[in-house]
Amino acid sequence: MTTPTVTEAGAIGRASVTYHRVMNSEWPAGKGDAIREALSGLLDARETYSALLNEDIHPASAYPELEHDGNAYDRALSMSAQDAGDWAAELDRLVPVETERSAAA
């Protein structure tokens, strides 16, 4: 089994927190499609990360450019964690924390 780095695990953890925050927030008007797209991307990245971590898939099935890379699993884990982090950052931009606070008020 492949072992994640602290950075990768942290990125996946932050992405999970962002996902739950957004799902429990009131979404800003007019941003529903973009939020749904970012949520889908984040979920895909987390699922890819999990499948790679458990060695359920070969890295090249998620990232074809890694087909002949001797360090494919480690690179694919890093890439999927980065993808999750990027989608989480997009969700943070689309649904700011202040939106959650105002929904709770």
Disulfide bonds with the S-S distance in Angstrom:
none
